Amino acid sequence: MDDGSKQGDGLHLNVYAFSPECVNRLINVLTNKFNLKCSIHLKDDKPRIYVFKESMELLVSIVKPHMDPSMMYKLS
């Protein structure tokens, strides 16, 4: 829950330690299984997954039931 942050109207998920193959696999799952619009952004040549604002409402509905209340600020 702690390895991401709001970025504008979207959200960055920091996946710096993941291999490129794993990042691509995760993007495919987020896109195909959960219907989230995502892309890969690089920060200092390390990958982050960006969830577009169009998918934020859906993302919140998926993860909110599983999040600790102290971390909810990351989604608002």
N, C-alpha and C positions, 0 to 999 in steps of 0.2 A: 504494500500500500504506500510505501514511502518513496519508491523509486520512480517518481513522475511528478509533473507539475502542470498547472494550467498555463497555457501559452496562447495569449490572445483569447479568442473564443473557442479554441480547441485545447488539446492536451498532448503533452509529450510523455512518452513512456521511455525511460532510460534503459537501454538494453546494451550498454557498453561492453559487457563481458561476453555477449553472445557472438557466435560465429555468424558470418554473413548468411550461411545456409539456414541457421536457426532463426535468424531475423526474418528471412523470406518465408520460412514455414509459418512463423507466428503471424506475419502479415496475411498470409493466405487463410489461416484459420479465422482471424478477426474479420476478414472480408467475406469469406464464403460461408462460414458457420454462423457468424453473428451479424452479418450484413453491415459492418462498420466501414466507413470510408477512411482509409489510412494511407500513409506514405512513409518513406524512410527519409529522415533528415539527418545530416551529419553535423556533429559538433567536434571540432578538432579531429576530424577523420574517424570519429567513433559514431556508431549508429544510434539513432533515437527513432522511435515510431511516433508519428504525429497522427492523432485522431482529429479529423476535420470537424468544424463546428456543426455541420449537418448531421453528424453522428453522435453528438454529445448527449442529447436527450435519451437516445437508445442506450448508449454506454452507461449513463447514470442508472437507468432502469434495470440494467443487467447486474451492475456491481454493487449498488446501494444496499441490498439486503445482506451482503457479505462484508461490508466495510465497518470498521470500528468507528463510532461516532466522532472520535477525536480527529479522524482523517477526512471527514466529509468536506472540510474547507477546500480540499484539493479539487473538488468537482463543482464548486459554485463560483 
